């Protein structure tokens, strides 16, 4: 499963993506969190990619 979170800096995009990846990992599913953001602290583009392996 591939999920992309997008928003502006300061909206919590990175936080929610990291929480989801950690929750999947703690549930026993391999997961990957890839942050992508600029140097701005607020107002810039913020993307986060989460990949969760659902192989039985």
C-alpha positions in Angstrom: 0.0 0.0 0.0 1.4 3.4 -1.0 0.1 6.6 0.7 1.1 10.2 -0.1 0.4 13.0 2.4 0.6 16.5 1.1 0.1 19.9 2.7 1.9 23.1 3.8 4.6 23.2 6.4 3.2 23.4 9.9 0.1 21.3 9.2 1.5 18.1 10.7 2.0 16.2 7.4 5.3 14.7 8.5 4.0 13.9 12.0 0.9 11.9 10.8 3.0 10.1 8.1 5.6 9.0 10.7 2.9 8.0 13.2 1.2 5.8 10.5 4.5 4.2 9.5 5.3 3.4 13.1 1.9 2.0 13.8 2.1 -0.3 10.9 5.6 -1.4 12.0 4.4 -2.1 15.6 1.5 -4.1 14.1 4.1 -6.4 12.4 3.9 -4.9 8.9 7.2 -3.7 7.3 6.8 0.0 6.5 8.8 2.9 5.0 8.5 6.6 5.7 10.0 9.0 3.2 9.8 12.7 4.2 10.1 15.4 1.5 10.1 19.1 2.4 11.9 22.4 1.8 13.9 24.5 4.1 10.9 26.6 5.2 9.5 25.9 8.6 5.9 27.1 7.7 4.1 27.7 4.5 6.3 25.7 2.2 5.3 22.5 0.4 5.4 19.4 2.6 5.1 15.8 1.2 5.5 12.5 2.9 5.4 9.1 1.4 4.5 6.0 3.4 4.8 2.4 2.0 3.3 -0.5 4.0 4.0 -4.1 2.9 0.8 -6.2 3.3 2.3 -9.5 2.2 1.0 -12.3 4.5 
